[in-house]
Amino acid sequence: MAARVDHPLCARLYVRQSREAERLELAARRGQLLDGLAGKVIEVGAGDGLNFAHYPPSVTQVIGVEPERHLRELAQRAARDAPVPVTVVDAVAEELPSTTAAFDAAVASLMRCSVADVPAALAEIRRVLRPDGELRFFEHVGSPRRALRALQRVSDATVWPRLSGGCHLARETDRLIEAAGFAIERCDRFAFRIPPVDPPKTHVLGVARRLQAPGSRPVA
């Protein structure tokens, strides 16, 4: 499956945009996303490795999963300068290269918009997490404004995924996380865009906890 993920033009445009986004606000958001993590972590959709510099020293190992070749090469370079041990591997979110319950935490950052099968990807993340493990998530989601969300859905069903390497604008990622067997403990919402061409997007950043079984509730 990993060999099928190839978006050379979009990957290069993403890198240019991500550097500008870091300057505007997202570097601080990445620090917020990873603050307090500890132990062994899997980062699903590592992109060009911009998260790596923000991992705290309490993290003992990071496995970064990135199927897109150009982004993976950049992530491998970023891993060399990371403050914690990072290994970057070629795999897709729907088929993670790990045994069950191998990680203390998972990080998914700006990737579920472009995953082909989000429920399958979340099921894999849940599988590789230990019981009560953390999922740190940072994604853009559908607009809370009905008219704009309707426009996003039309875009998703027509041209936008083709133009943006599979990205979808209207996915309800927070709802999908809960449906996959996680309890969201914290979720911050904020608007962000990269002018002038990036459409306005609502983002969510938060922490979810792996439940013992999908549909269960945390024990008080």
Helices and strands as residue ranges (DSSP letters): G 2-4, H 8-21, I 22-26, H 27-34, E 39-44, G 52-54, E 59-65, H 69-80, E 86-89, E 103-109, H 118-128, E 129-141, H 146-157, H 160-163, H 173-179, E 182-192, E 201-210
